[in-house]
Amino acid sequence: MPPLALFMITLGIILGTLMVTSANHWLTAWLGLELNMVSIIPIIAKQKHLRSTESATKYFLTQAIASALMLFASTLNAWQTGSWDITQLNKTSSTLMIPALAMKMGAAPFHFWLPEVLQGSTLTTTLLITTWQKIAPITLLYMISNHTQPNIMFMIGLLSIMTGGWGGINQTQLRKMMAYSSIAHLGWTITAISITPNIALLNIILYMMMSTPFFLLLMTTSSKTLQTMSTSWSHSPTSTIIMTLILLSMAGLPPLTGFTPKLLILNNLTMHNLTIMATTMALLSLISLTFYLRTTYLLASTAPPSTAQSTALWRLKPHHNQTTAILAPVALFNITILPALPM
């Protein structure tokens, strides 16, 4: 890709997200989302492969449908209330806006596009879609959290946690597995955002901070499937250890970082007399724990004195040791933040 084109695309992605996060007007937010969508489509389709073109087409169609629904909801709200302000949302428009933003993020039951798009993209694009592209719709959901209907949010949240767990169990492709992991974490965020928006924001921020070094380590070890991931110990033991800890943290095992937002969310649900809801979420998260533990077991079982059962990659990216040295402190912060919880 020419440097000028890459600069313009990157600028469009950044400006689109900034427009949404700083918007007070629904049309400005819609324009920012459209700019963001148009900018990332060339990045998805830059590979000269039919799968990349298919992923870009699926991404465009689903995002266009979500944008149309969002524009319809905001127009209906302006017609009924006489205001385009994001924080002035009535009940009918809120009911339409929540599915539109859920489709933008890839939450269940509007998740159908996310695993397929990520599977047809590069690891860099996958990282971008699962982290940066979720900032804008989550910000809008955070801004209208006072006007959302908890029952709808709870239903979408539970469906996302369950879908993320069941969908990830049978996956051997790491990009699809991380897609279902993203859906499950979105479920926790959406469930909590109508009760405790700040903790929901903390949950998604910590997930982004955990998934970023994990994807970067996958890039340095050239791992795309569980089979190739199992050979990472032979050429980068540090990366293998860090990836194992990050996966356990994503699973929400104490005393790692991923346990922090889950504990806070369950605590607040219990305080709001939603004990059954909290129990259901905790039980559904055990499904996600299954494929996280399977992956960590696969990584741990290939460590010495055990021998890897698959052939090592013949081509490795250079300077992976330097990249690992940079990512190690970041990953260490991501897995040891729980002692700061009382603060």
LUMRO-708147 format. One line per field, with one value per residue (C-alpha): residue number from 0; chain; x, y, z. Coordinates in pm, whole numbers, padded with zeros to 5 digits, always signed. Last residue first. Example, Ala and Ser with C-alpha at 12.3 -4.5 7.8 and 13.67 -1.06 7.14 Angstrom:
residues 2
num <- c(1 | 0)
chaine <- c(A | A)
c1 <- c(+01367 | +01230)
c2 <- c(-00106 | -00450)
c3 <- c(+00714 | +00780)
END
This chain:
residues 343
num <- c(342 | 341 | 340 | 339 | 338 | 337 | 336 | 335 | 334 | 333 | 332 | 331 | 330 | 329 | 328 | 327 | 326 | 325 | 324 | 323 | 322 | 321 | 320 | 319 | 318 | 317 | 316 | 315 | 314 | 313 | 312 | 311 | 310 | 309 | 308 | 307 | 306 | 305 | 304 | 303 | 302 | 301 | 300 | 299 | 298 | 297 | 296 | 295 | 294 | 293 | 292 | 291 | 290 | 289 | 288 | 287 | 286 | 285 | 284 | 283 | 282 | 281 | 280 | 279 | 278 | 277 | 276 | 275 | 274 | 273 | 272 | 271 | 270 | 269 | 268 | 267 | 266 | 265 | 264 | 263 | 262 | 261 | 260 | 259 | 258 | 257 | 256 | 255 | 254 | 253 | 252 | 251 | 250 | 249 | 248 | 247 | 246 | 245 | 244 | 243 | 242 | 241 | 240 | 239 | 238 | 237 | 236 | 235 | 234 | 233 | 232 | 231 | 230 | 229 | 228 | 227 | 226 | 225 | 224 | 223 | 222 | 221 | 220 | 219 | 218 | 217 | 216 | 215 | 214 | 213 | 212 | 211 | 210 | 209 | 208 | 207 | 206 | 205 | 204 | 203 | 202 | 201 | 200 | 199 | 198 | 197 | 196 | 195 | 194 | 193 | 192 | 191 | 190 | 189 | 188 | 187 | 186 | 185 | 184 | 183 | 182 | 181 | 180 | 179 | 178 | 177 | 176 | 175 | 174 | 173 | 172 | 171 | 170 | 169 | 168 | 167 | 166 | 165 | 164 | 163 | 162 | 161 | 160 | 159 | 158 | 157 | 156 | 155 | 154 | 153 | 152 | 151 | 150 | 149 | 148 | 147 | 146 | 145 | 144 | 143 | 142 | 141 | 140 | 139 | 138 | 137 | 136 | 135 | 134 | 133 | 132 | 131 | 130 | 129 | 128 | 127 | 126 | 125 | 124 | 123 | 122 | 121 | 120 | 119 | 118 | 117 | 116 | 115 | 114 | 113 | 112 | 111 | 110 | 109 | 108 | 107 | 106 | 105 | 104 | 103 | 102 | 101 | 100 | 99 | 98 | 97 | 96 | 95 | 94 | 93 | 92 | 91 | 90 | 89 | 88 | 87 | 86 | 85 | 84 | 83 | 82 | 81 | 80 | 79 | 78 | 77 | 76 | 75 | 74 | 73 | 72 | 71 | 70 | 69 | 68 | 67 | 66 | 65 | 64 | 63 | 62 | 61 | 60 | 59 | 58 | 57 | 56 | 55 | 54 | 53 | 52 | 51 | 50 | 49 | 48 | 47 | 46 | 45 | 44 | 43 | 42 | 41 | 40 | 39 | 38 | 37 | 36 | 35 | 34 | 33 | 32 | 31 | 30 | 29 | 28 | 27 | 26 | 25 | 24 | 23 | 22 | 21 | 20 | 19 | 18 | 17 | 16 | 15 | 14 | 13 | 12 | 11 | 10 | 9 | 8 | 7 | 6 | 5 | 4 | 3 | 2 | 1 | 0)
chaine <- c(A | A | A | A | A | A | A | A | A | A | A | A | A | A | A | A | A | A | A | A | A | A | A | A | A | A | A | A | A | A | A | A | A | A | A | A | A | A | A | A | A | A | A | A | A | A | A | A | A | A | A | A | A | A | A | A | A | A | A | A | A | A | A | A | A | A | A | A | A | A | A | A | A | A | A | A | A | A | A | A | A | A | A | A | A | A | A | A | A | A | A | A | A | A | A | A | A | A | A | A | A | A | A | A | A | A | A | A | A | A | A | A | A | A | A | A | A | A | A | A | A | A | A | A | A | A | A | A | A | A | A | A | A | A | A | A | A | A | A | A | A | A | A | A | A | A | A | A | A | A | A | A | A | A | A | A | A | A | A | A | A | A | A | A | A | A | A | A | A | A | A | A | A | A | A | A | A | A | A | A | A | A | A | A | A | A | A | A | A | A | A | A | A | A | A | A | A | A | A | A | A | A | A | A | A | A | A | A | A | A | A | A | A | A | A | A | A | A | A | A | A | A | A | A | A | A | A | A | A | A | A | A | A | A | A | A | A | A | A | A | A | A | A | A | A | A | A | A | A | A | A | A | A | A | A | A | A | A | A | A | A | A | A | A | A | A | A | A | A | A | A | A | A | A | A | A | A | A | A | A | A | A | A | A | A | A | A | A | A | A | A | A | A | A | A | A | A | A | A | A | A | A | A | A | A | A | A | A | A | A | A | A | A | A | A | A | A | A | A | A | A | A | A | A | A | A | A | A | A | A | A | A | A | A | A | A | A | A | A | A | A | A | A)
c1 <- c(-00763 | -00891 | -00836 | -00464 | -00367 | -00555 | -00320 | -00085 | -00175 | -00189 | +00114 | +00320 | +00192 | +00318 | +00652 | +00696 | +00590 | +00921 | +01135 | +00909 | +00958 | +01335 | +01323 | +01105 | +01377 | +01320 | +00988 | +01012 | +01014 | +01041 | +00768 | +00820 | +00672 | +00405 | +00420 | +00629 | +00845 | +00796 | +01095 | +01049 | +00740 | +00494 | +00237 | +00225 | +00113 | -00153 | -00270 | -00298 | -00511 | -00739 | -00767 | -00889 | -01121 | -01292 | -01294 | -01535 | -01788 | -01718 | -01832 | -02184 | -02182 | -02068 | -02324 | -02606 | -02501 | -02494 | -02840 | -02980 | -02828 | -02979 | -03065 | -02883 | -02596 | -02563 | -02526 | -02268 | -02058 | -02082 | -01957 | -01672 | -01556 | -01572 | -01380 | -01091 | -01070 | -00910 | -00615 | -00487 | -00539 | -00777 | -00889 | -01087 | -01036 | -00865 | -00608 | -00548 | -00493 | -00254 | -00055 | -00017 | +00076 | +00349 | +00494 | +00495 | +00651 | +00931 | +00999 | +01057 | +01205 | +01114 | +00835 | +00630 | +00566 | +00222 | +00101 | +00146 | -00101 | -00343 | -00375 | -00258 | +00085 | +00356 | +00554 | +00591 | +00234 | +00089 | +00288 | +00130 | -00214 | -00154 | -00003 | -00327 | -00570 | -00487 | -00506 | -00822 | -00979 | -00875 | -01043 | -01358 | -01393 | -01308 | -01584 | -01829 | -01706 | -01778 | -02122 | -02249 | -02611 | -02689 | -02329 | -02297 | -02468 | -02317 | -01964 | -01998 | -02144 | -01867 | -01623 | -01802 | -01807 | -01434 | -01359 | -01567 | -01348 | -01036 | -01126 | -01195 | -00848 | -00683 | -00818 | -00868 | -01223 | -01472 | -01498 | -01502 | -01860 | -02006 | -01834 | -01882 | -02241 | -02319 | -02153 | -02314 | -02660 | -02631 | -02530 | -02798 | -03067 | -02929 | -02918 | -03276 | -03396 | -03193 | -03364 | -03116 | -03172 | -02907 | -02655 | -02691 | -02334 | -02186 | -02356 | -02212 | -01865 | -01907 | -01994 | -01678 | -01423 | -01512 | -01313 | -00995 | -00991 | -01135 | -01123 | -00767 | -00630 | -00792 | -00642 | -00295 | -00361 | -00456 | -00818 | -01036 | -01080 | -01162 | -01446 | -01590 | -01575 | -01736 | -02018 | -02264 | -02239 | -02582 | -02732 | -02487 | -02244 | -02044 | -01965 | -02159 | -02434 | -02468 | -02478 | -02771 | -02942 | -02922 | -03043 | -03381 | -03495 | -03337 | -03541 | -03863 | -03770 | -03660 | -03305 | -03177 | -02811 | -02713 | -02862 | -03052 | -03353 | -03714 | -03834 | -04047 | -03891 | -03540 | -03587 | -03716 | -03412 | -03179 | -03345 | -03338 | -02972 | -02884 | -03076 | -02895 | -02559 | -02626 | -02722 | -02408 | -02191 | -02335 | -02287 | -01937 | -01802 | -01944 | -01790 | -01451 | -01453 | -01539 | -01260 | -01017 | -01127 | -01085 | -00719 | -00497 | -00462 | -00559 | -00928 | -00935 | -00719 | -00927 | -01244 | -01091 | -01136 | -01496 | -01604 | -01433 | -01571 | -01918 | -01884 | -01773 | -02066 | -02309 | -02161 | -02189 | -02547 | -02634 | -02506 | -02297 | -01983 | -01641 | -01613 | -01772 | -01548 | -01241 | -01325 | -01367 | -01052 | -00839 | -00976 | -00957 | -00600 | -00497 | -00658 | -00495 | -00152 | -00187 | -00281 | +00020 | +00254 | +00142 | +00000)
c2 <- c(+00164 | -00173 | -00310 | -00220 | -00579 | -00688 | -00508 | -00805 | -00957 | -00647 | -00488 | -00798 | -00790 | -00437 | -00522 | -00824 | -00647 | -00463 | -00770 | -00977 | -00732 | -00749 | -01130 | -01131 | -00947 | -01139 | -01305 | -01679 | -01908 | -02286 | -02308 | -02597 | -02936 | -03068 | -03307 | -03074 | -03252 | -03249 | -03176 | -02895 | -02690 | -02834 | -02924 | -02566 | -02421 | -02687 | -02651 | -02275 | -02332 | -02583 | -02356 | -02068 | -02306 | -02422 | -02084 | -01959 | -02218 | -02125 | -01772 | -01908 | -02006 | -01660 | -01491 | -01709 | -01641 | -01266 | -01271 | -01480 | -01238 | -00930 | -00758 | -00436 | -00517 | -00859 | -00696 | -00460 | -00745 | -00947 | -00646 | -00575 | -00938 | -00958 | -00631 | -00759 | -01125 | -01026 | -00877 | -01202 | -01322 | -01480 | -01645 | -01427 | -01624 | -01319 | -01342 | -01710 | -01619 | -01339 | -01575 | -01834 | -01569 | -01436 | -01783 | -01863 | -01528 | -01587 | -01934 | -01793 | -02030 | -02378 | -02252 | -02120 | -02465 | -02506 | -02187 | -02347 | -02621 | -02387 | -02185 | -01843 | -01815 | -01613 | -01588 | -01210 | -01167 | -01387 | -01181 | -00863 | -01024 | -01110 | -00768 | -00603 | -00855 | -00770 | -00391 | -00418 | -00642 | -00397 | -00113 | -00322 | -00400 | -00050 | +00090 | -00155 | -00046 | +00316 | +00239 | +00071 | -00038 | +00012 | -00061 | -00383 | -00624 | -00456 | -00489 | -00852 | -00940 | -00750 | -00980 | -01284 | -01135 | -01054 | -01412 | -01528 | -01318 | -01437 | -01796 | -01699 | -01540 | -01834 | -02093 | -02423 | -02343 | -02585 | -02418 | -02060 | -02057 | -02198 | -01944 | -01633 | -01732 | -01771 | -01443 | -01263 | -01405 | -01301 | -00946 | -00908 | -01018 | -00801 | -00494 | -00551 | -00588 | -00288 | -00043 | +00224 | +00591 | +00637 | +00438 | +00682 | +00818 | +00475 | +00322 | +00602 | +00538 | +00165 | +00238 | +00452 | +00242 | -00089 | -00018 | +00037 | -00303 | -00607 | -00450 | -00319 | -00643 | -00837 | -00595 | -00663 | -01038 | -01032 | -01057 | -01339 | -01503 | -01167 | -01103 | -01450 | -01433 | -01082 | -01108 | -01328 | -01125 | -00961 | -01198 | -01140 | -00846 | -00748 | -00389 | -00220 | -00481 | -00401 | -00028 | -00085 | -00326 | -00058 | +00229 | +00078 | +00033 | +00369 | +00536 | +00402 | +00492 | +00850 | +00974 | +01313 | +01232 | +01225 | +01569 | +01584 | +01745 | +01803 | +01519 | +01309 | +01403 | +01415 | +01066 | +00931 | +01081 | +00923 | +00582 | +00599 | +00703 | +00413 | +00168 | +00296 | +00277 | -00082 | -00182 | -00010 | -00183 | -00521 | -00461 | -00314 | -00587 | -00862 | -00701 | -00654 | -01017 | -01143 | -00934 | -01074 | -01431 | -01374 | -01287 | -01002 | -00874 | -00506 | -00589 | -00545 | -00231 | -00091 | -00137 | +00044 | +00399 | +00363 | +00229 | +00502 | +00776 | +00622 | +00608 | +00972 | +01079 | +00896 | +01069 | +01407 | +01329 | +01231 | +01557 | +01583 | +01439 | +01410 | +01029 | +01001 | +01259 | +01108 | +00764 | +00901 | +01114 | +00811 | +00585 | +00861 | +00951 | +00586 | +00569 | +00894 | +00783 | +00440 | +00608 | +00840 | +00551 | +00346 | +00000)
c3 <- c(+04553 | +04674 | +04318 | +04296 | +04384 | +04065 | +03825 | +03783 | +03445 | +03228 | +03391 | +03313 | +02955 | +02913 | +03079 | +02844 | +02525 | +02474 | +02543 | +02320 | +02035 | +02079 | +02078 | +01768 | +01578 | +01256 | +01162 | +01145 | +00842 | +00876 | +01138 | +01377 | +01297 | +01531 | +01830 | +02045 | +02301 | +02676 | +02903 | +02817 | +02728 | +02476 | +02743 | +02869 | +02537 | +02480 | +02839 | +02788 | +02479 | +02651 | +02953 | +02735 | +02550 | +02868 | +03047 | +02784 | +02899 | +03262 | +03175 | +03145 | +03514 | +03626 | +03404 | +03539 | +03898 | +03838 | +03679 | +03964 | +04217 | +04057 | +04385 | +04282 | +04522 | +04358 | +04016 | +04161 | +04304 | +03983 | +03785 | +04029 | +04032 | +03653 | +03623 | +03842 | +03730 | +03400 | +03589 | +03737 | +04095 | +04011 | +03686 | +03449 | +03127 | +02980 | +03261 | +03187 | +02822 | +02920 | +03143 | +02867 | +02611 | +02842 | +02900 | +02528 | +02437 | +02687 | +02544 | +02192 | +01933 | +02055 | +02282 | +01986 | +01842 | +02007 | +01841 | +01500 | +01595 | +01772 | +01452 | +01332 | +01494 | +01319 | +01648 | +01620 | +01499 | +01773 | +02024 | +01888 | +01915 | +02281 | +02352 | +02228 | +02380 | +02741 | +02712 | +02503 | +02768 | +03040 | +02852 | +02797 | +03167 | +03287 | +03064 | +03217 | +03561 | +03470 | +03327 | +03646 | +03601 | +03230 | +03129 | +03328 | +03090 | +02783 | +02920 | +03027 | +02687 | +02510 | +02688 | +02541 | +02189 | +02210 | +02311 | +02015 | +01785 | +01968 | +01883 | +01523 | +01496 | +01674 | +01432 | +01614 | +01717 | +01875 | +02216 | +02086 | +01963 | +02281 | +02505 | +02294 | +02225 | +02598 | +02696 | +02401 | +02471 | +02836 | +02740 | +02473 | +02722 | +03001 | +02774 | +02660 | +03020 | +03135 | +02897 | +02794 | +02873 | +03142 | +02934 | +02641 | +02668 | +02747 | +02442 | +02231 | +02374 | +02314 | +01950 | +01902 | +02096 | +01929 | +01613 | +01815 | +01988 | +01809 | +01461 | +01491 | +01635 | +01352 | +01100 | +01240 | +01250 | +00883 | +00775 | +00640 | +00981 | +01138 | +00893 | +00943 | +01323 | +01332 | +01078 | +01269 | +01591 | +01577 | +01836 | +01997 | +02010 | +01702 | +01796 | +01514 | +01545 | +01916 | +01828 | +01592 | +01833 | +02110 | +01888 | +01805 | +02166 | +02254 | +01981 | +02130 | +02489 | +02429 | +02382 | +02494 | +02573 | +02206 | +02139 | +01810 | +01978 | +01874 | +02099 | +01862 | +01527 | +01672 | +01821 | +01490 | +01317 | +01576 | +01536 | +01155 | +01154 | +01387 | +01170 | +00859 | +01039 | +01149 | +00793 | +00657 | +00918 | +00819 | +00447 | +00473 | +00702 | +00481 | +00172 | +00341 | +00458 | +00108 | -00043 | +00214 | +00140 | -00234 | -00188 | -00294 | +00063 | +00094 | +00150 | +00528 | +00514 | +00227 | +00444 | +00745 | +00616 | +00496 | +00837 | +01039 | +00815 | +00851 | +01231 | +01241 | +01023 | +01251 | +01557 | +01386 | +01285 | +01642 | +01787 | +02104 | +01947 | +02114 | +02115 | +01770 | +01603 | +01770 | +01628 | +01276 | +01306 | +01402 | +01128 | +00865 | +00960 | +00928 | +00584 | +00472 | +00595 | +00431 | +00102 | +00127 | +00211 | -00091 | +00000)
END
